């Protein structure tokens, strides 16, 4: 069953087309990945789904569990269970880690806060009273953001470059946290340039020039990372290669 459906979505920023006749379905309860070159429109796609300022004026259809998203501001989308993990997480001067997690948590208890931190390999005794400011590294803020999302228990999670700034030791725990989200009933979308993160997913989309040029099992889409390009219908497409049997979008 599709949780989110996009049909013929077109979006321009400052007169430049970014999303071009884009159509896709995100199945409920799956981990999806979206890969493609820089400038393909991957982060713009996430911003449009979240309804961020400047990304809501698009043509086409976008529905979440059958409800049109276009009229809904970002706070209403959040209330329906949609959340976005930023490529570069924000800092919140004056908030402690504990307060930051509690702000959106379903369960505000100390035990729930500690559990969320432990799930992303952050020691509660070391971090719960820290300030969410520039004393935290980019990787620490990335893990903290995911802890906050875990505590929210959302329906649809969009994670932009979830491995950005994460050390190798913590990467496995981040993968486990993504699967915890899926196991708790969330649909997860990983926007990534990483072949390793792609393999956290169960299904993948390949974007280029603002539209979906391929979709299918991860094993098929992973060829993109080996060749930095895949056969498609673009006028500059590479020669057809029998090795790639990716399903056309």
SEDOVEX-42141 format. One record per atom (N, C-alpha, C): residue in one letter; x, y negated, z negated. Coordinates in steps of 0.2 Angstrom, whole numbers, plus 2048, in hexadecimal, padded with zeros to 3 digits. Each point is the difference from the previous one (the first is absolute). Layout:
N
aXYZ;...
# end
This chain:
249
x804806800;x7FC7FA800;x8047FA800;x7FF7FB804;x8047FA801;x7FE7FB7FA;x8057FE7FC;x7FE7FB7FB;x8007F9803;x8057FF805;x8017F9803;x800801808;x7FC7FC803;x800801807;x8027F9803;x804800805;x8017FA804;x7FF801807;x7FC7FC804;x7FE801807;x8027FA804;x804800804;x8027FA805;x8017FA7FC;x8048007FB;x8027FA7FC;x8067FC804;x7FE7FA801;x8057FB803;x8017FA7FB;x8067FF7FF;x8027FA7FB;x8057FC803;x8007F9800;x8057FC802;x8027FC7FA;x8077FE800;x8037FC7FB;x8037FA804;x7FE7FA7FE;x8037FA804;x800801807;x7FA803803;x800801807;x803806803;x8048047FC;x803806802;x7FC8067FE;x7FF804805;x7FD8067FF;x8048057FC;x7FE8027FA;x8038057FC;x7FD807800;x7FA8007FF;x7FC807800;x7FC7FF807;x801806804;x7FD800807;x7FC806801;x7F97FF7FF;x7FC805802;x8018067FC;x8017FF7F9;x8038067FC;x7FA8047FD;x800806801;x7FB8057FD;x8038057FC;x7FE8027FA;x8028057FC;x7FB8027FB;x8018067FD;x7FC8037FB;x8058027FA;x7FE7FE7FA;x8048037FA;x7FC8057FD;x8028067FF;x7FC8057FD;x8008007F8;x7FB8017FD;x7FF7FF7F9;x8058067FD;x8047FE7FB;x8038057FC;x807802803;x8027FD805;x806801804;x8067FB7FE;x806802801;x8067FB801;x8017FF807;x7FF7FA802;x8027FE807;x8067FC800;x804801806;x8057FB801;x7FF7FC807;x8037FA800;x8007FC806;x8077FE801;x802802806;x8077FE801;x8007FD807;x8067FD802;x8017FC806;x8057FB7FF;x8027FD806;x8067FB800;x7FE7FA7FC;x8057FC7FE;x7FF7F97FD;x7FB7FC805;x7FB7FC7FE;x7FC7FC804;x7FA804803;x8008077FE;x7FA804803;x7F97FE7FD;x8007FC7FB;x7FA7FE7FD;x7FE8047F9;x8058047FE;x7FE8057FA;x7FE7FC7FA;x8047FB7FE;x7FE7FC7FA;x7FA7FC801;x7FF7FD806;x7FA7FC802;x7FA8057FF;x801806802;x7FA8057FF;x7FE8007F9;x8058017FC;x7FF8017F8;x7FC7F97FE;x8037FA802;x7FD7FA7FE;x7F97FF802;x7FF802806;x7F9800803;x7FB8047FC;x8028067FE;x7FC8057FC;x7FF7FD7F9;x8057FD7FD;x7FF7FD7FA;x7FC7FA800;x8007FC805;x7FC7FA801;x8047FA7FE;x807800800;x8037FA7FE;x7FF7FA804;x8017FA7FD;x7FF7FA803;x804800807;x7FD7FE805;x8037FF807;x7FF807804;x7FE8057FD;x7FF807803;x7F9802801;x7FB7FC7FE;x7F9802800;x7FD7FF807;x8027FC804;x7FD7FE806;x802804806;x7FD806801;x801804805;x7FA802804;x801802806;x7FB803804;x8008087FF;x7FA803801;x8008077FF;x7FC8027FA;x8008067FE;x7FD8037FA;x8048037FB;x7FF7FF7FA;x8048037FB;x7FB8017FA;x8008077FE;x7FB8027FB;x8038047FB;x7FE7FF7FA;x8038047FA;x7FA8047FD;x800807800;x7FA8047FE;x7FA7FD803;x8007FE806;x7FA7FE804;x7FE7F97FF;x8047FC7FC;x7FE7F97FF;x8057FC804;x7FD7FB803;x8057FB804;x8047FC7FB;x807800802;x8047FD7FC;x8017F8801;x7FF7FE806;x8017F9803;x7FD7FB7FB;x7FA8017FE;x7FD7FA7FC;x8038007F9;x8048057FD;x8028017F9;x8077FC7FF;x8007FC7FB;x8067FD7FE;x8058057FD;x8067FF7FF;x8058047FD;x7FD8037F9;x7FE7FC7FC;x7FE8027F9;x7FA805800;x7FB7FF805;x7FB805801;x803807803;x8047FF804;x803807803;x8048037FA;x8037FC7FB;x8048047FB;x7FA8037FB;x7FB7FD7FF;x7FA8037FC;x7FE806803;x800801806;x7FE806804;x805805800;x8067FF7FD;x8058057FF;x8067FF805;x8017FB804;x8057FF805;x8067FC7FC;x806803801;x8067FC7FD;x806800804;x8047FB800;x806800804;x8067FF7FC;x805804801;x8078007FD;x8047FC805;x8037FB7FE;x8047FB804;x807803801;x8027FE806;x807802802;x8057FD7FB;x7FE7F97FE;x8047FD7FB;x7FC7FE7FB;x7FF8047FA;x7FB7FE7FB;x8017FA7FC;x7FB7FD7FE;x8007F97FD;x8038007F9;x8027FB7FE;x8027FF7F9;x7FA7FC7FC;x7FF8017FA;x7FB7FD7FC;x8037FE7F9;x8037F9801;x8037FD7FA;x7FB8007FA;x8028027FA;x7FC7FF7FA;x7FC8077FF;x800805804;x7FC8067FF;x8058057FE;x7FF8047FB;x8048067FF;x7FE806804;x804805801;x7FE806804;x7FA8037FD;x7FF8007FA;x7FA8037FD;x7FA7FC802;x8007FA800;x7FA7FB802;x7FF801807;x805801804;x800800807;x7FC806802;x8028067FD;x7FC806802;x7F98007FD;x7FF7FD7FB;x7F98007FD;x7FC7FC804;x8027FB803;x7FC7FB804;x7FB803805;x802806803;x7FC803805;x7FE8077FE;x8028027FA;x8008077FE;x7F98027FE;x7FE806802;x7F98037FE;x8018027F8;x8058027FE;x8018017F9;x8067FC7FD;x7FE7FB7FC;x8057FC7FD;x8048027FA;x7FF8067FE;x8048027FA;x807801801;x8048007FA;x807800801;x802807803;x7FC8057FE;x802807803;x800800808;x7FA7FC802;x800800808;x8057FC803;x8027FA7FD;x8067FC802;x806804800;x8018047FB;x807804800;x7FF805805;x7FB803801;x7FF806805;x8027FD807;x7FD7FA802;x8017FD806;x8087FF801;x8037FD7FB;x8077FF801;x804806800;x7FE8057FD;x804807800;x7FF803807;x7FB7FF803;x7FE803807;x8057FD805;x8027FA7FF;x8057FD805;x8078007FD;x8028047FB;x8068007FD;x8037FA7FD;x7FB7FC7FC;x8027FB7FC;x7FF8017F9;x8058007FC;x7FF8027F9;x7FC7FB7FD;x7FA8027FD;x7FB7FB7FC;x8047FC7FB;x8048037FC;x8037FD7FA;x8057FA803;x803801806;x8047FC803;x7FD7FA803;x7FA801803;x7FD7FC805;x7FA7FC7FE;x7FC8037FB;x7F97FE7FF;x8007F97FE;x8057FD7FC;x8007FA7FD;x8047FB804;x803802806;x8047FC805;x7FB7FB803;x8037FA802;x7FC7FB804;x801802807;x7FA7FF804;x800801807;x8037FA803;x8067FF801;x8047FB802;x806802804;x8047FB801;x806801804;x8068047FC;x7FE8027FA;x8058057FD;x7FF807802;x7FA801803;x7FF807803;x803800808;x803805801;x803801807;x7FA801805;x801800806;x7FB801805;x7FE807800;x8048057FF;x7FE8077FF;x7FC8017FA;x8017FC7FA;x7FC8017FA;x7F97FD801;x8007FA804;x7F97FD801;x7FC805805;x804803804;x7FC805805;x7FD8057FC;x8048037FC;x7FD8067FB;x7FB7FE7FC;x8017FA7FD;x7FA7FD7FC;x7FA7FF803;x8007FD806;x7FA7FF804;x7FD807801;x803805802;x7FD806801;x7FD8037F9;x8047FF7FB;x7FD8027F9;x7F97FC7FF;x8007FA802;x7FA7FC7FF;x7FA803805;x802802806;x7FB803805;x7FD8067FD;x8058047FD;x7FE8077FD;x7FB7FE7FA;x8017FB7FC;x7FB7FF7FB;x7FA7FD802;x7FF7FD806;x7FA7FD803;x7FB806802;x803806803;x7FC805802;x7FC7FE806;x8037FD806;x7FD7FD805;x7FD806805;x7FC7FE805;x7FE804805;x804801806;x8037FA802;x8047FF806;x8067FC7FE;x806803801;x8077FD7FE;x8047FF807;x8027FA801;x8047FE805;x8077FE7FD;x805804802;x8077FF7FD;x8057FE806;x8027FA800;x8047FD805;x8078027FE;x804804804;x8078027FE;x8018027F9;x7FD8057FE;x8008027F9;x8078027FD;x804801804;x8078027FE;x8057FA800;x7FD7FA801;x8057FA801;x8037FF7F9;x806800800;x8047FE7F9;x8008067FB;x7FE806802;x8008057FC;x806804800;x8038027FB;x806804800;x7FE807801;x805804802;x7FF807803;x7FD8047FA;x8037FF7FA;x7FD8047FA;x7F97FF7FF;x7FD7FA801;x7F97FF7FF;x7FC801805;x803802806;x7FB801806;x7FC806800;x8028057FD;x7FC8067FF;x7FA7FF7FB;x8017FB7FB;x7FB7FF7FB;x7FB7FB804;x8027FC804;x7FB7FC804;x7FC805804;x803805804;x7FC804804;x7FB8047FB;x8028027FA;x7FB8037FC;x7FB7FC7FE;x8017F97FF;x7FB7FB7FE;x7FB7FF806;x802800806;x7FC800806;x7FB806800;x8038067FF;x7FC806800;x7FB8007FA;x8027FD7FA;x7FB7FF7FB;x7FA7FC802;x8027FA803;x7FA7FC803;x7FB804804;x803804805;x7FC804804;x7FC8067FC;x8038037FB;x7FD8057FC;x7FB7FD7FC;x8007F97FE;x7FB7FD7FC;x7FA7FE804;x801801807;x7FA7FE804;x8017FB805;x8067FC800;x8017FB804;x803802807;x7FE7FC805;x803800806;x8067FC801;x805802802;x8077FC800;x8027FF807;x8027FA801;x8037FE807;x8087FD7FE;x804804803;x8077FE7FF;x8037FC807;x8017FA7FF;x8037FC806;x8088007FF;x803804805;x8078017FE;x805800806;x8067FF7FF;x805801805;x8058067FE;x7FE8037FB;x8048067FE;x7FD807802;x804804803;x7FF806802;x7FE8057FA;x8037FE7FA;x7FF8047FA;x7F97FF7FD;x7FE7F9800;x7FA7FE7FE;x7FA803804;x802800807;x7FB803804;x7FE8077FE;x8058047FE;x7FF8077FE;x7FC8007FA;x7FF7FB7FC;x7FB8007FA;x7F9801803;x7FF7FE806;x7F9800802;x7FD806803;x7FA801801;x7FD806803;x7FE7FE808;x7FF7FA801;x7FE7FE807;x8037F9802;x8017FF806;x8047FA801;x7FD7FC807;x8017FA800;x7FF7FC806;x8067FC802;x801800807;x8067FC803;x7FD7FA803;x8027FA7FD;x7FE7F9803;x8057FD804;x7FE7FD806;x8057FC804;x7FC7FB803;x8027F9800;x7FD7FB804;x7F97FF7FD;x7FF8017FA;x7F97FF7FD;x7FB805800;x801805803;x7FB806801;x8038067FE;x7FC8057FF;x8028077FF;x801804806;x807802801;x802803806;x8008087FF;x7FF8027FA;x8008077FF;x7FE8017F8;x7FE8077FF;x7FE8027FA;x800807800;x8018037FA;x8008077FF;x8048027FA;x802807800;x8048027FA;x8067FD800;x8037FF7FA;x8067FD7FE;x806803805;x800806800;x806803804;x8007FE807;x7FA7FE803;x8007FD807;x8027F9800;x7FE7FC7FC;x8027F97FF;x8077FF7FE;x8038047FD;x8077FF7FD;x805800806;x7FE802806;x8057FF806;x8017F9801;x7FC7FB7FE;x8017F9801;x8077FE7FD;x8018037FA;x8067FE7FC;x807803803;x7FF805804;x806803804;x8017FC806;x7FB7FD803;x8017FD807;x7FF7F9800;x7FD7FD7FA;x7FE7F9800;x7FB7FE805;x7FD805803;x7FA7FE805;x7FD807801;x7FA7FF802;x7FC806802;x7FC7FF807;x7FF805804;x7FC7FF806;x7F97FD7FE;x7FE7FA804;x7FA7FD7FF;x7FE7FD807;x7FA7FC800;x7FE7FD806;x8027F9801;x8057FE7FC;x8037F9801;x804800807;x8007FA803;x804800807;x8078017FF;x8038007FA;x8078017FF;x8018077FD;x7FB804800;x8008077FD;x806804802;x8038047FC;x806804802;x7FD806805;x804803803;x7FE806804;x7FD8057FC;x7FB804802;x7FC8057FD;x8058057FD;x7FF8037FA;x8048057FE;x7FC8057FD;x801806802;x7FC8067FE;x8008017F9;x8067FE7FD;x8018017F8;x7FA7FD7FC;x7FE7FA803;x7FB7FC7FC;x7F9802802;x7FC8037FC;x7F9802802;x7FB7FC7FC;x8027FA7FD;x7FC7FC7FC;x7F97FF803;x7FB8007FB;x7F97FF803;x7FF7F9801;x7FD7FE806;x7FF7F9802;x7FA7FE7FB;x8017F97FE;x7FB7FD7FC;x7FA7FE804;
# end
